[in-house]
């Protein structure tokens, strides 16, 4: 990625993105859940999101139904952990810098993490998960 692409992507994430983690409940894992770090970018312009996936090198774009007939369709691109490990260290954010740093820490912990049983990292991952949820909440924090 060149500097122009990194700057454009950083601005898009700061303005339209959401950096967070999901806690997927699952009977497959012994502890009953797995962690899923992700970056989501939403917009009504699918071309914008296609440009983002081109820069990042992947991601899944999904179309959401409009809330009413007068509304335009809404699109969401989801970028998973493997691509985030490559992209997050390269970008510089303003409004979501704390989110970026927390998710980078989580990605490092998850690289050593066993998904089959409890590990010492579960406590810190839970703290990061809760902090990211707090940061992503709308309205006054």
N, CA, C and O atoms as a GROMACS GRO file, in nm:
protein
  564
    1UNK      N    1   0.085  -0.119   0.000
    1UNK     CA    2   0.000   0.000   0.000
    1UNK      C    3   0.089   0.124   0.000
    1UNK      O    4   0.185   0.134   0.076
    2UNK      N    5   0.054   0.218  -0.087
    2UNK     CA    6   0.130   0.343  -0.090
    2UNK      C    7   0.072   0.441   0.013
    2UNK      O    8  -0.032   0.416   0.072
    3UNK      N    9   0.141   0.552   0.034
    3UNK     CA   10   0.098   0.651   0.134
    3UNK      C   11  -0.041   0.707   0.106
    3UNK      O   12  -0.119   0.730   0.198
    4UNK      N   13  -0.072   0.729  -0.022
    4UNK     CA   14  -0.203   0.781  -0.059
    4UNK      C   15  -0.313   0.683  -0.017
    4UNK      O   16  -0.412   0.722   0.045
    5UNK      N   17  -0.294   0.555  -0.052
    5UNK     CA   18  -0.393   0.452  -0.016
    5UNK      C   19  -0.408   0.439   0.135
    5UNK      O   20  -0.519   0.426   0.186
    6UNK      N   21  -0.296   0.442   0.207
    6UNK     CA   22  -0.301   0.432   0.353
    6UNK      C   23  -0.376   0.550   0.414
    6UNK      O   24  -0.455   0.532   0.507
    7UNK      N   25  -0.351   0.671   0.362
    7UNK     CA   26  -0.421   0.789   0.412
    7UNK      C   27  -0.569   0.783   0.381
    7UNK      O   28  -0.652   0.816   0.467
    8UNK      N   29  -0.604   0.742   0.260
    8UNK     CA   30  -0.745   0.731   0.221
    8UNK      C   31  -0.816   0.628   0.307
    8UNK      O   32  -0.926   0.653   0.357
    9UNK      N   33  -0.753   0.511   0.325
    9UNK     CA   34  -0.813   0.405   0.405
    9UNK      C   35  -0.827   0.447   0.552
    9UNK      O   36  -0.928   0.418   0.616
   10UNK      N   37  -0.726   0.516   0.604
   10UNK     CA   38  -0.733   0.564   0.742
   10UNK      C   39  -0.851   0.660   0.761
   10UNK      O   40  -0.924   0.649   0.859
   11UNK      N   41  -0.869   0.752   0.667
   11UNK     CA   42  -0.980   0.847   0.676
   11UNK      C   43  -1.114   0.775   0.665
   11UNK      O   44  -1.208   0.809   0.736
   12UNK      N   45  -1.123   0.676   0.578
   12UNK     CA   46  -1.247   0.600   0.562
   12UNK      C   47  -1.281   0.525   0.690
   12UNK      O   48  -1.397   0.524   0.733
   13UNK      N   49  -1.182   0.463   0.752
   13UNK     CA   50  -1.205   0.389   0.876
   13UNK      C   51  -1.244   0.485   0.988
   13UNK      O   52  -1.336   0.457   1.064
   14UNK      N   53  -1.174   0.597   1.000
   14UNK     CA   54  -1.207   0.696   1.104
   14UNK      C   55  -1.350   0.746   1.088
   14UNK      O   56  -1.420   0.766   1.187
   15UNK      N   57  -1.393   0.767   0.964
   15UNK     CA   58  -1.525   0.824   0.941
   15UNK      C   59  -1.638   0.724   0.935
   15UNK      O   60  -1.747   0.750   0.987
   16UNK      N   61  -1.616   0.610   0.872
   16UNK     CA   62  -1.724   0.515   0.845
   16UNK      C   63  -1.702   0.378   0.908
   16UNK      O   64  -1.788   0.290   0.896
   17UNK      N   65  -1.590   0.359   0.975
   17UNK     CA   66  -1.555   0.226   1.024
   17UNK      C   67  -1.591   0.200   1.169
   17UNK      O   68  -1.620   0.291   1.246
   18UNK      N   69  -1.587   0.073   1.202
   18UNK     CA   70  -1.606   0.027   1.339
   18UNK      C   71  -1.502  -0.081   1.365
   18UNK      O   72  -1.498  -0.182   1.295
   19UNK      N   73  -1.420  -0.060   1.465
   19UNK     CA   74  -1.315  -0.156   1.502
   19UNK      C   75  -1.359  -0.222   1.631
   19UNK      O   76  -1.384  -0.155   1.730
   20UNK      N   77  -1.368  -0.354   1.630
   20UNK     CA   78  -1.415  -0.422   1.750
   20UNK      C   79  -1.386  -0.570   1.751
   20UNK      O   80  -1.310  -0.622   1.669
   21UNK      N   81  -1.450  -0.635   1.846
   21UNK     CA   82  -1.439  -0.781   1.860
   21UNK      C   83  -1.578  -0.836   1.885
   21UNK      O   84  -1.663  -0.771   1.945
   22UNK      N   85  -1.598  -0.956   1.836
   22UNK     CA   86  -1.721  -1.028   1.867
   22UNK      C   87  -1.684  -1.147   1.953
   22UNK      O   88  -1.576  -1.204   1.942
   23UNK      N   89  -1.777  -1.182   2.037
   23UNK     CA   90  -1.762  -1.300   2.120
   23UNK      C   91  -1.867  -1.398   2.070
   23UNK      O   92  -1.984  -1.390   2.106
   24UNK      N   93  -1.824  -1.492   1.985
   24UNK     CA   94  -1.915  -1.587   1.924
   24UNK      C   95  -1.933  -1.707   2.016
   24UNK      O   96  -1.837  -1.778   2.046
   25UNK      N   97  -2.056  -1.727   2.058
   25UNK     CA   98  -2.084  -1.842   2.144
   25UNK      C   99  -2.093  -1.966   2.058
   25UNK      O  100  -2.154  -1.966   1.951
   26UNK      N  101  -2.030  -2.075   2.107
   26UNK     CA  102  -2.021  -2.196   2.028
   26UNK      C  103  -2.005  -2.317   2.118
   26UNK      O  104  -1.928  -2.314   2.214
   27UNK      N  105  -2.077  -2.421   2.086
   27UNK     CA  106  -2.064  -2.546   2.160
   27UNK      C  107  -1.938  -2.622   2.119
   27UNK      O  108  -1.896  -2.714   2.189
   28UNK      N  109  -1.879  -2.585   2.007
   28UNK     CA  110  -1.760  -2.652   1.956
   28UNK      C  111  -1.640  -2.626   2.047
   28UNK      O  112  -1.557  -2.715   2.067
   29UNK      N  113  -1.629  -2.506   2.100
   29UNK     CA  114  -1.516  -2.471   2.184
   29UNK      C  115  -1.544  -2.509   2.330
   29UNK      O  116  -1.655  -2.489   2.380
   30UNK      N  117  -1.445  -2.564   2.396
   30UNK     CA  118  -1.463  -2.611   2.534
   30UNK      C  119  -1.506  -2.500   2.628
   30UNK      O  120  -1.580  -2.524   2.723
   31UNK      N  121  -1.460  -2.378   2.602
   31UNK     CA  122  -1.497  -2.270   2.694
   31UNK      C  123  -1.632  -2.208   2.656
   31UNK      O  124  -1.684  -2.124   2.728
   32UNK      N  125  -1.689  -2.250   2.542
   32UNK     CA  126  -1.823  -2.206   2.505
   32UNK      C  127  -1.829  -2.085   2.413
   32UNK      O  128  -1.938  -2.040   2.378
   33UNK      N  129  -1.714  -2.032   2.373
   33UNK     CA  130  -1.713  -1.916   2.284
   33UNK      C  131  -1.578  -1.906   2.215
   33UNK      O  132  -1.481  -1.972   2.252
   34UNK      N  133  -1.575  -1.820   2.113
   34UNK     CA  134  -1.448  -1.787   2.047
   34UNK      C  135  -1.446  -1.637   2.022
   34UNK      O  136  -1.552  -1.573   2.015
   35UNK      N  137  -1.328  -1.582   2.008
   35UNK     CA  138  -1.312  -1.439   1.982
   35UNK      C  139  -1.303  -1.415   1.832
   35UNK      O  140  -1.242  -1.494   1.759
   36UNK      N  141  -1.365  -1.305   1.785
   36UNK     CA  142  -1.357  -1.270   1.644
   36UNK      C  143  -1.328  -1.121   1.630
   36UNK      O  144  -1.420  -1.039   1.637
   37UNK      N  145  -1.201  -1.083   1.612
   37UNK     CA  146  -1.168  -0.943   1.588
   37UNK      C  147  -1.208  -0.904   1.447
   37UNK      O  148  -1.194  -0.983   1.354
   38UNK      N  149  -1.258  -0.781   1.430
   38UNK     CA  150  -1.299  -0.740   1.297
   38UNK      C  151  -1.303  -0.589   1.282
   38UNK      O  152  -1.307  -0.513   1.378
   39UNK      N  153  -1.301  -0.552   1.157
   39UNK     CA  154  -1.317  -0.413   1.116
   39UNK      C  155  -1.434  -0.412   1.020
   39UNK      O  156  -1.436  -0.487   0.923
   40UNK      N  157  -1.531  -0.326   1.045
   40UNK     CA  158  -1.646  -0.311   0.957
   40UNK      C  159  -1.650  -0.168   0.905
   40UNK      O  160  -1.624  -0.073   0.979
   41UNK      N  161  -1.682  -0.154   0.777
   41UNK     CA  162  -1.699  -0.022   0.717
   41UNK      C  163  -1.831  -0.026   0.644
   41UNK      O  164  -1.855  -0.114   0.561
   42UNK      N  165  -1.919   0.069   0.674
   42UNK     CA  166  -2.049   0.073   0.612
   42UNK      C  167  -2.070   0.198   0.530
   42UNK      O  168  -2.022   0.305   0.565
   43UNK      N  169  -2.145   0.183   0.419
   43UNK     CA  170  -2.174   0.297   0.333
   43UNK      C  171  -2.280   0.257   0.233
   43UNK      O  172  -2.300   0.138   0.208
   44UNK      N  173  -2.346   0.354   0.174
   44UNK     CA  174  -2.444   0.326   0.069
   44UNK      C  175  -2.378   0.315  -0.068
   44UNK      O  176  -2.443   0.275  -0.164
   45UNK      N  177  -2.251   0.350  -0.079
   45UNK     CA  178  -2.178   0.345  -0.205
   45UNK      C  179  -2.091   0.219  -0.209
   45UNK      O  180  -1.985   0.215  -0.147
   46UNK      N  181  -2.136   0.119  -0.280
   46UNK     CA  182  -2.062  -0.007  -0.286
   46UNK      C  183  -1.927   0.011  -0.354
   46UNK      O  184  -1.833  -0.063  -0.324
   47UNK      N  185  -1.915   0.107  -0.445
   47UNK     CA  186  -1.786   0.131  -0.513
   47UNK      C  187  -1.679   0.175  -0.414
   47UNK      O  188  -1.563   0.138  -0.427
   48UNK      N  189  -1.719   0.254  -0.315
   48UNK     CA  190  -1.627   0.298  -0.210
   48UNK      C  191  -1.573   0.178  -0.133
   48UNK      O  192  -1.454   0.170  -0.104
   49UNK      N  193  -1.662   0.085  -0.100
   49UNK     CA  194  -1.622  -0.033  -0.024
   49UNK      C  195  -1.539  -0.129  -0.109
   49UNK      O  196  -1.448  -0.195  -0.057
   50UNK      N  197  -1.570  -0.138  -0.237
   50UNK     CA  198  -1.488  -0.220  -0.327
   50UNK      C  199  -1.346  -0.164  -0.337
   50UNK      O  200  -1.250  -0.240  -0.344
   51UNK      N  201  -1.334  -0.033  -0.338
   51UNK     CA  202  -1.201   0.029  -0.339
   51UNK      C  203  -1.125  -0.005  -0.210
   51UNK      O  204  -1.005  -0.032  -0.214
   52UNK      N  205  -1.196  -0.004  -0.097
   52UNK     CA  206  -1.132  -0.038   0.030
   52UNK      C  207  -1.085  -0.183   0.031
   52UNK      O  208  -0.974  -0.212   0.076
   53UNK      N  209  -1.167  -0.275  -0.018
   53UNK     CA  210  -1.126  -0.416  -0.020
   53UNK      C  211  -1.010  -0.438  -0.117
   53UNK      O  212  -0.926  -0.526  -0.095
   54UNK      N  213  -1.004  -0.358  -0.222
   54UNK     CA  214  -0.893  -0.367  -0.316
   54UNK      C  215  -0.763  -0.324  -0.250
   54UNK      O  216  -0.660  -0.388  -0.270
   55UNK      N  217  -0.767  -0.217  -0.173
   55UNK     CA  218  -0.648  -0.168  -0.103
   55UNK      C  219  -0.603  -0.268   0.004
   55UNK      O  220  -0.484  -0.297   0.016
   56UNK      N  221  -0.700  -0.320   0.080
   56UNK     CA  222  -0.669  -0.411   0.190
   56UNK      C  223  -0.628  -0.549   0.139
   56UNK      O  224  -0.549  -0.619   0.202
   57UNK      N  225  -0.682  -0.587   0.025
   57UNK     CA  226  -0.651  -0.718  -0.030
   57UNK      C  227  -0.754  -0.823   0.004
   57UNK      O  228  -0.726  -0.943  -0.006
   58UNK      N  229  -0.873  -0.780   0.045
   58UNK     CA  230  -0.978  -0.876   0.076
   58UNK      C  231  -1.085  -0.814   0.162
   58UNK      O  232  -1.086  -0.693   0.186
   59UNK      N  233  -1.174  -0.897   0.209
   59UNK     CA  234  -1.288  -0.853   0.288
   59UNK      C  235  -1.415  -0.900   0.221
   59UNK      O  236  -1.416  -0.932   0.102
   60UNK      N  237  -1.522  -0.904   0.297
   60UNK     CA  238  -1.651  -0.949   0.247
   60UNK      C  239  -1.750  -0.833   0.250
   60UNK      O  240  -1.770  -0.770   0.354
   61UNK      N  241  -1.810  -0.805   0.134
   61UNK     CA  242  -1.911  -0.698   0.125
   61UNK      C  243  -2.048  -0.763   0.127
   61UNK      O  244  -2.077  -0.855   0.050
   62UNK      N  245  -2.134  -0.714   0.217
   62UNK     CA  246  -2.272  -0.763   0.226
   62UNK      C  247  -2.368  -0.647   0.204
   62UNK      O  248  -2.343  -0.534   0.247
   63UNK      N  249  -2.477  -0.677   0.139
   63UNK     CA  250  -2.582  -0.577   0.114
   63UNK      C  251  -2.690  -0.594   0.220
   63UNK      O  252  -2.734  -0.706   0.248
   64UNK      N  253  -2.731  -0.483   0.279
   64UNK     CA  254  -2.839  -0.484   0.377
   64UNK      C  255  -2.962  -0.418   0.314
   64UNK      O  256  -2.951  -0.322   0.238
   65UNK      N  257  -3.078  -0.470   0.348
   65UNK     CA  258  -3.201  -0.416   0.293
   65UNK      C  259  -3.223  -0.274   0.344
   65UNK      O  260  -3.191  -0.243   0.458
   66UNK      N  261  -3.278  -0.189   0.257
   66UNK     CA  262  -3.311  -0.054   0.304
   66UNK      C  263  -3.424  -0.060   0.407
   66UNK      O  264  -3.508  -0.150   0.404
   67UNK      N  265  -3.423   0.036   0.499
   67UNK     CA  266  -3.525   0.039   0.603
   67UNK      C  267  -3.662   0.074   0.547
   67UNK      O  268  -3.765   0.034   0.602
   68UNK      N  269  -3.663   0.148   0.438
   68UNK     CA  270  -3.789   0.181   0.371
   68UNK      C  271  -3.762   0.192   0.221
   68UNK      O  272  -3.647   0.188   0.178
   69UNK      N  273  -3.868   0.204   0.144
   69UNK     CA  274  -3.853   0.214  -0.002
   69UNK      C  275  -3.779   0.341  -0.043
   69UNK      O  276  -3.716   0.344  -0.149
   70UNK      N  277  -3.786   0.444   0.039
   70UNK     CA  278  -3.720   0.571   0.005
   70UNK      C  279  -3.570   0.568   0.034
   70UNK      O  280  -3.496   0.654  -0.015
   71UNK      N  281  -3.524   0.472   0.111
   71UNK     CA  282  -3.382   0.464   0.147
   71UNK      C  283  -3.304   0.383   0.044
   71UNK      O  284  -3.356   0.292  -0.020
   72UNK      N  285  -3.178   0.418   0.031
   72UNK     CA  286  -3.088   0.344  -0.056
   72UNK      C  287  -3.038   0.219   0.017
   72UNK      O  288  -3.036   0.217   0.140
   73UNK      N  289  -2.998   0.116  -0.058
   73UNK     CA  290  -2.940  -0.001   0.008
   73UNK      C  291  -2.812   0.038   0.081
   73UNK      O  292  -2.742   0.131   0.041
   74UNK      N  293  -2.783  -0.035   0.186
   74UNK     CA  294  -2.666  -0.009   0.270
   74UNK      C  295  -2.573  -0.129   0.257
   74UNK      O  296  -2.617  -0.243   0.262
   75UNK      N  297  -2.445  -0.102   0.242
   75UNK     CA  298  -2.345  -0.208   0.227
   75UNK      C  299  -2.247  -0.205   0.344
   75UNK      O  300  -2.217  -0.100   0.400
   76UNK      N  301  -2.199  -0.323   0.378
   76UNK     CA  302  -2.105  -0.335   0.488
   76UNK      C  303  -1.991  -0.428   0.444
   76UNK      O  304  -2.015  -0.539   0.396
   77UNK      N  305  -1.868  -0.381   0.460
   77UNK     CA  306  -1.753  -0.467   0.435
   77UNK      C  307  -1.698  -0.510   0.570
   77UNK      O  308  -1.684  -0.429   0.662
   78UNK      N  309  -1.667  -0.639   0.582
   78UNK     CA  310  -1.610  -0.695   0.704
   78UNK      C  311  -1.471  -0.746   0.671
   78UNK      O  312  -1.452  -0.824   0.577
   79UNK      N  313  -1.374  -0.702   0.749
   79UNK     CA  314  -1.236  -0.743   0.731
   79UNK      C  315  -1.195  -0.822   0.855
   79UNK      O  316  -1.203  -0.772   0.967
   80UNK      N  317  -1.152  -0.944   0.834
   80UNK     CA  318  -1.121  -1.035   0.945
   80UNK      C  319  -0.979  -1.024   0.997
   80UNK      O  320  -0.900  -0.941   0.952
   81UNK      N  321  -0.949  -1.112   1.093
   81UNK     CA  322  -0.825  -1.107   1.170
   81UNK      C  323  -0.698  -1.116   1.085
   81UNK      O  324  -0.603  -1.042   1.108
   82UNK      N  325  -0.696  -1.206   0.987
   82UNK     CA  326  -0.572  -1.224   0.910
   82UNK      C  327  -0.534  -1.097   0.836
   82UNK      O  328  -0.417  -1.059   0.836
   83UNK      N  329  -0.629  -1.032   0.772
   83UNK     CA  330  -0.599  -0.906   0.703
   83UNK      C  331  -0.572  -0.793   0.801
   83UNK      O  332  -0.489  -0.706   0.774
   84UNK      N  333  -0.640  -0.795   0.915
   84UNK     CA  334  -0.618  -0.690   1.015
   84UNK      C  335  -0.475  -0.692   1.068
   84UNK      O  336  -0.418  -0.588   1.098
   85UNK      N  337  -0.419  -0.810   1.079
   85UNK     CA  338  -0.279  -0.821   1.125
   85UNK      C  339  -0.183  -0.749   1.031
   85UNK      O  340  -0.078  -0.701   1.073
   86UNK      N  341  -0.220  -0.741   0.903
   86UNK     CA  342  -0.136  -0.673   0.805
   86UNK      C  343  -0.168  -0.524   0.795
   86UNK      O  344  -0.078  -0.442   0.779
   87UNK      N  345  -0.296  -0.488   0.806
   87UNK     CA  346  -0.340  -0.351   0.780
   87UNK      C  347  -0.325  -0.259   0.901
   87UNK      O  348  -0.274  -0.148   0.887
   88UNK      N  349  -0.368  -0.304   1.018
   88UNK     CA  350  -0.371  -0.215   1.135
   88UNK      C  351  -0.235  -0.155   1.172
   88UNK      O  352  -0.230  -0.039   1.212
   89UNK      N  353  -0.126  -0.229   1.161
   89UNK     CA  354   0.002  -0.166   1.194
   89UNK      C  355   0.044  -0.057   1.095
   89UNK      O  356   0.126   0.029   1.128
   90UNK      N  357  -0.013  -0.058   0.975
   90UNK     CA  358   0.026   0.036   0.870
   90UNK      C  359  -0.051   0.168   0.871
   90UNK      O  360  -0.001   0.269   0.821
   91UNK      N  361  -0.171   0.167   0.928
   91UNK     CA  362  -0.254   0.287   0.922
   91UNK      C  363  -0.239   0.371   1.048
   91UNK      O  364  -0.195   0.322   1.152
   92UNK      N  365  -0.277   0.497   1.036
   92UNK     CA  366  -0.275   0.590   1.150
   92UNK      C  367  -0.411   0.656   1.158
   92UNK      O  368  -0.455   0.722   1.063
   93UNK      N  369  -0.479   0.638   1.271
   93UNK     CA  370  -0.613   0.691   1.289
   93UNK      C  371  -0.612   0.809   1.384
   93UNK      O  372  -0.517   0.830   1.459
   94UNK      N  373  -0.720   0.885   1.380
   94UNK     CA  374  -0.735   0.998   1.470
   94UNK      C  375  -0.842   0.966   1.574
   94UNK      O  376  -0.812   0.957   1.693
   95UNK      N  377  -0.965   0.948   1.530
   95UNK     CA  378  -1.075   0.926   1.625
   95UNK      C  379  -1.080   0.783   1.678
   95UNK      O  380  -1.135   0.759   1.786
   96UNK      N  381  -1.025   0.690   1.605
   96UNK     CA  382  -1.032   0.550   1.646
   96UNK      C  383  -0.895   0.490   1.676
   96UNK      O  384  -0.876   0.368   1.667
   97UNK      N  385  -0.799   0.574   1.712
   97UNK     CA  386  -0.664   0.524   1.740
   97UNK      C  387  -0.663   0.431   1.860
   97UNK      O  388  -0.594   0.329   1.859
   98UNK      N  389  -0.739   0.463   1.964
   98UNK     CA  390  -0.743   0.376   2.082
   98UNK      C  391  -0.802   0.240   2.046
   98UNK      O  392  -0.757   0.137   2.095
   99UNK      N  393  -0.904   0.239   1.959
   99UNK     CA  394  -0.963   0.114   1.912
   99UNK      C  395  -0.856   0.030   1.841
   99UNK      O  396  -0.842  -0.090   1.864
  100UNK      N  397  -0.781   0.097   1.753
  100UNK     CA  398  -0.678   0.029   1.675
  100UNK      C  399  -0.573  -0.035   1.766
  100UNK      O  400  -0.534  -0.150   1.745
  101UNK      N  401  -0.527   0.039   1.865
  101UNK     CA  402  -0.425  -0.012   1.956
  101UNK      C  403  -0.476  -0.131   2.038
  101UNK      O  404  -0.404  -0.228   2.060
  102UNK      N  405  -0.601  -0.122   2.084
  102UNK     CA  406  -0.658  -0.233   2.160
  102UNK      C  407  -0.673  -0.358   2.074
  102UNK      O  408  -0.644  -0.469   2.118
  103UNK      N  409  -0.718  -0.339   1.950
  103UNK     CA  410  -0.735  -0.455   1.864
  103UNK      C  411  -0.600  -0.516   1.825
  103UNK      O  412  -0.589  -0.638   1.811
  104UNK      N  413  -0.499  -0.433   1.807
  104UNK     CA  414  -0.365  -0.488   1.781
  104UNK      C  415  -0.318  -0.573   1.898
  104UNK      O  416  -0.259  -0.679   1.877
  105UNK      N  417  -0.342  -0.527   2.020
  105UNK     CA  418  -0.305  -0.605   2.138
  105UNK      C  419  -0.381  -0.738   2.139
  105UNK      O  420  -0.324  -0.843   2.166
  106UNK      N  421  -0.511  -0.731   2.110
  106UNK     CA  422  -0.593  -0.852   2.107
  106UNK      C  423  -0.543  -0.950   2.000
  106UNK      O  424  -0.538  -1.070   2.024
  107UNK      N  425  -0.507  -0.898   1.884
  107UNK     CA  426  -0.456  -0.985   1.777
  107UNK      C  427  -0.327  -1.055   1.820
  107UNK      O  428  -0.307  -1.172   1.789
  108UNK      N  429  -0.240  -0.983   1.890
  108UNK     CA  430  -0.116  -1.045   1.941
  108UNK      C  431  -0.148  -1.155   2.042
  108UNK      O  432  -0.088  -1.263   2.038
  109UNK      N  433  -0.242  -1.128   2.131
  109UNK     CA  434  -0.279  -1.229   2.231
  109UNK      C  435  -0.344  -1.350   2.164
  109UNK      O  436  -0.319  -1.464   2.202
  110UNK      N  437  -0.427  -1.325   2.065
  110UNK     CA  438  -0.496  -1.435   1.996
  110UNK      C  439  -0.400  -1.521   1.915
  110UNK      O  440  -0.427  -1.638   1.892
  111UNK      N  441  -0.288  -1.464   1.872
  111UNK     CA  442  -0.189  -1.541   1.798
  111UNK      C  443  -0.129  -1.652   1.886
  111UNK      O  444  -0.086  -1.755   1.835
  112UNK      N  445  -0.128  -1.630   2.018
  112UNK     CA  446  -0.076  -1.730   2.112
  112UNK      C  447  -0.188  -1.808   2.179
  112UNK      O  448  -0.162  -1.894   2.262
  113UNK      N  449  -0.309  -1.780   2.143
  113UNK     CA  450  -0.428  -1.826   2.214
  113UNK      C  451  -0.474  -1.962   2.164
  113UNK      O  452  -0.472  -1.988   2.044
  114UNK      N  453  -0.513  -2.047   2.254
  114UNK     CA  454  -0.575  -2.174   2.219
  114UNK      C  455  -0.725  -2.157   2.225
  114UNK      O  456  -0.780  -2.117   2.328
  115UNK      N  457  -0.792  -2.187   2.116
  115UNK     CA  458  -0.937  -2.168   2.115
  115UNK      C  459  -1.011  -2.283   2.182
  115UNK      O  460  -1.132  -2.277   2.198
  116UNK      N  461  -0.938  -2.386   2.220
  116UNK     CA  462  -1.006  -2.504   2.274
  116UNK      C  463  -1.027  -2.500   2.424
  116UNK      O  464  -1.116  -2.570   2.475
  117UNK      N  465  -0.952  -2.424   2.496
  117UNK     CA  466  -0.970  -2.419   2.639
  117UNK      C  467  -0.933  -2.283   2.693
  117UNK      O  468  -0.885  -2.196   2.620
  118UNK      N  469  -0.954  -2.264   2.820
  118UNK     CA  470  -0.920  -2.136   2.883
  118UNK      C  471  -0.769  -2.115   2.880
  118UNK      O  472  -0.691  -2.210   2.893
  119UNK      N  473  -0.730  -1.990   2.863
  119UNK     CA  474  -0.588  -1.955   2.865
  119UNK      C  475  -0.572  -1.832   2.954
  119UNK      O  476  -0.671  -1.766   2.986
  120UNK      N  477  -0.450  -1.799   2.993
  120UNK     CA  478  -0.428  -1.679   3.074
  120UNK      C  479  -0.471  -1.551   3.002
  120UNK      O  480  -0.497  -1.449   3.067
  121UNK      N  481  -0.480  -1.556   2.870
  121UNK     CA  482  -0.516  -1.436   2.795
  121UNK      C  483  -0.666  -1.405   2.797
  121UNK      O  484  -0.706  -1.294   2.762
  122UNK      N  485  -0.748  -1.501   2.839
  122UNK     CA  486  -0.893  -1.478   2.837
  122UNK      C  487  -0.934  -1.357   2.919
  122UNK      O  488  -1.025  -1.283   2.879
  123UNK      N  489  -0.871  -1.335   3.032
  123UNK     CA  490  -0.908  -1.222   3.117
  123UNK      C  491  -0.879  -1.090   3.045
  123UNK      O  492  -0.963  -1.001   3.043
  124UNK      N  493  -0.761  -1.078   2.987
  124UNK     CA  494  -0.726  -0.954   2.915
  124UNK      C  495  -0.811  -0.938   2.789
  124UNK      O  496  -0.852  -0.827   2.757
  125UNK      N  497  -0.837  -1.047   2.718
  125UNK     CA  498  -0.922  -1.039   2.598
  125UNK      C  499  -1.063  -0.992   2.634
  125UNK      O  500  -1.124  -0.915   2.560
  126UNK      N  501  -1.113  -1.038   2.746
  126UNK     CA  502  -1.245  -0.994   2.793
  126UNK      C  503  -1.244  -0.844   2.824
  126UNK      O  504  -1.339  -0.773   2.793
  127UNK      N  505  -1.136  -0.796   2.886
  127UNK     CA  506  -1.124  -0.654   2.915
  127UNK      C  507  -1.119  -0.572   2.786
  127UNK      O  508  -1.183  -0.467   2.776
  128UNK      N  509  -1.043  -0.619   2.689
  128UNK     CA  510  -1.034  -0.549   2.560
  128UNK      C  511  -1.170  -0.547   2.492
  128UNK      O  512  -1.212  -0.444   2.439
  129UNK      N  513  -1.238  -0.660   2.493
  129UNK     CA  514  -1.371  -0.672   2.434
  129UNK      C  515  -1.467  -0.569   2.496
  129UNK      O  516  -1.538  -0.499   2.423
  130UNK      N  517  -1.468  -0.561   2.627
  130UNK     CA  518  -1.557  -0.466   2.695
  130UNK      C  519  -1.519  -0.321   2.667
  130UNK      O  520  -1.606  -0.236   2.649
  131UNK      N  521  -1.390  -0.293   2.662
  131UNK     CA  522  -1.344  -0.156   2.634
  131UNK      C  523  -1.380  -0.116   2.491
  131UNK      O  524  -1.424  -0.004   2.468
  132UNK      N  525  -1.364  -0.206   2.395
  132UNK     CA  526  -1.402  -0.176   2.257
  132UNK      C  527  -1.552  -0.154   2.246
  132UNK      O  528  -1.597  -0.066   2.172
  133UNK      N  529  -1.630  -0.232   2.317
  133UNK     CA  530  -1.777  -0.211   2.316
  133UNK      C  531  -1.811  -0.074   2.373
  133UNK      O  532  -1.898  -0.004   2.320
  134UNK      N  533  -1.743  -0.036   2.479
  134UNK     CA  534  -1.768   0.096   2.539
  134UNK      C  535  -1.730   0.207   2.441
  134UNK      O  536  -1.804   0.304   2.425
  135UNK      N  537  -1.615   0.193   2.376
  135UNK     CA  538  -1.568   0.295   2.282
  135UNK      C  539  -1.660   0.306   2.160
  135UNK      O  540  -1.674   0.414   2.102
  136UNK      N  541  -1.721   0.196   2.120
  136UNK     CA  542  -1.806   0.196   2.001
  136UNK      C  543  -1.951   0.236   2.030
  136UNK      O  544  -2.031   0.251   1.938
  137UNK      N  545  -1.985   0.252   2.157
  137UNK     CA  546  -2.120   0.292   2.193
  137UNK      C  547  -2.150   0.432   2.143
  137UNK      O  548  -2.063   0.520   2.144
  138UNK      N  549  -2.272   0.453   2.098
  138UNK     CA  550  -2.312   0.587   2.053
  138UNK      C  551  -2.350   0.671   2.174
  138UNK      O  552  -2.387   0.620   2.280
  139UNK      N  553  -2.339   0.800   2.155
  139UNK     CA  554  -2.378   0.892   2.260
  139UNK      C  555  -2.266   0.916   2.359
  139UNK      O  556  -2.153   0.874   2.336
  140UNK      N  557  -2.296   0.984   2.470
  140UNK     CA  558  -2.192   1.014   2.571
  140UNK      C  559  -2.140   0.887   2.634
  140UNK      O  560  -2.215   0.792   2.659
  141UNK      N  561  -2.010   0.886   2.660
  141UNK     CA  562  -1.949   0.767   2.720
  141UNK      C  563  -1.931   0.794   2.866
  141UNK      O  564  -1.882   0.709   2.939
   0.00000   0.00000   0.00000
